[in-house]
């Protein structure tokens, strides 16, 4: 079944992407649907890419389910003028959602502005989202920084700063059986891109259940059943095959233009050996002779590199299971409601 983009989102740049917009037939369908909200907190440069990532992932995962997707925004996430314009055109403000229910919610992370989550300009609103989601969704997915923020607010679990960025493709193993992991292999690869980590012991002590972990990356995914099923990802199943490449290229550019102090590490287990070796040599040059010419050499080394999206089947499987869960719980909730009325 197709995904229907709700409200202003139906006119967004998603319609101009490399996939088909929802059809008129879908827009006027009377079939039962799963209503999912996406709170996209990503920086302006990644807004549209994140829209596309989740739209295409949910589109494939939906199967026989009809999904209505609403794009939502927090007013206090810092934006440039172009970012605010995009949000105003295609998103609904979170203030219009407080008195509504959603079947499911996905909340993305963002680049932090401060060293403490509690000092972020959107902290107060994000806390309110956490509290609202528990009582007004059947399940919520918290991604990366949003996962850390939800843990801090609900259970006081502090994230830990890593000595180096956890960046690349990591081998994960399934840690427990759950309806979210039905049909998934016992081992799989998953992208990670983060500077912070959560202690597995802290999670277990507070009643969280691990879904997957990696030897080199720690906790990957976990959950806790509250009034809503809260699902947390430290990894990024939604990433496209070139997302880490684009992030690495962005960080190289920032270093060469003086916007960051350290040269970025090459994403682990991501490029083929020849590309990785070439980038290592260019990185050594960059540390001593940064220049526009060197930037061009690095960018040319990245062009045309075939990168396999090895994590896509697992990403689709997880979100297919999540949508199926939402469908079952929604049906049970509706039956209970009708039974009370009758």
Residue, then its C-alpha position, 0 to 999 in steps of 0.5 A: x500500500x502507498x504512503x500518504x503524506x498528510x497535510x502540508x507535507x503532501x506538497x513537499x520536495x518529497x514529491x520531486x524525489x526519485x520515487x513516486x508521490x502518493x496517488x490521488x486514489x491513495x489520498x482519497x482512500x477510506x481504508x484503515x491507515x496507520x498514522x505516523x508522525x516524523x519529528x525531523x530535528x536534523x540540521x537544515x542541510x539534512x532536512x530533505x535527505x532525512x525526509x527522503x530516508x524515512x519516506x522510502x524506508x517506510x514505503x518499502x516496509x509498509x507492505x499491505x499497510x496504508x500509512x499516513x505520514x505527517x512531518x512535524x517540527x519543534x519551533x526551537x530547533x535552530x534554523x537558518x532562514x532557508x530552513x525556517x522557510x522549508x519548515x513553514x511550507x511543508x511541516x506542521x508545528x508540534x504545538x498543533x499535536x498536543x491535543x491529538x493522538x498518533x499511532x506511531x511517532x519517529x523522533x530524529x536527533x540533531x547536531x548538539x549546540x552545547x555540551x549538555x542536552x539540558x542546555x539545548x534550546x529545544x530541551x524543554x519542548x523535547x521533554x514535553x514530546x517525551x511525556x506526550x508520546x507515552x500517553x498519545x502514541x502506541x509506539x515511538x522510535x527515538x533516534x540517536x540524540x533523541x534517544x539520549x534525550x528521552x533516556x535522560x528525561x525519563x530515567x536520568x540515564x546520562x550519556x558518556x562522551x567517547x574518546x573518538x567518534x563511533x563512525x562507520x558500519x558495525x557488525x551487530x548481533x541480536x540480543x533478544x527475541x521480540x516482535x520487532x526482531x521477527x525474521x531478522x538474522x542473528x547477525x547484521x551490519x548497521x551504520x553508526x555516527x555518534x560521539x556519545x554512548x549509553x551504558x548497557x548496565x544503566x539501561x538494564x538497571x532501569x528496565x530496558x531490554x536490548x535488541x542488538x549490540x555490537x562488539x565495537x559499537x556497544x548498544x545498537x537498539x533497545x526498548x522499554x514498554x511503557x504506556x507506549x512502546x518506546x524503541x531506541x536506536x543508537x544506530x541509523x537503520x534509515x541511512x542511505x548507502x551514501x549518507x556516511x560518505x556525505x557526512x565524511x565529505x562534510x567533515x573534511x570540508x569543515x577541517x580544510x576550511x578551519x571550521x573544525x580542529x581535527x581531521x575526521x576519521x574514515x568511516x569504519x568498514x565502509x569504503x573498499x580497501x583501495x579507497x580507504x588507503x587513498x583517503x588515509x594518504x590524503x588525510x596525512x597530507x591534509x594535516x600538514x598542507x590544507x588547501x582547496x586543491x587538496x579538497x578537490x583531490x579528496x572529493x575526486x577520490x570519493x566519486x563513483x565509489x560503489x558502496x553496498x547498503x548491506x543494512x537495508x534488509x534489516x532496516x526494512x524488517x525492523x520497520x515492517x515489524x514496527x508498523x505491524x505492531x502499530x496496526x495490531x495495537x490500533x485494532x485492539x484499541x479500537x475494538x476496546x473503545x467500541x466495546x465500551x461504547x456498546 
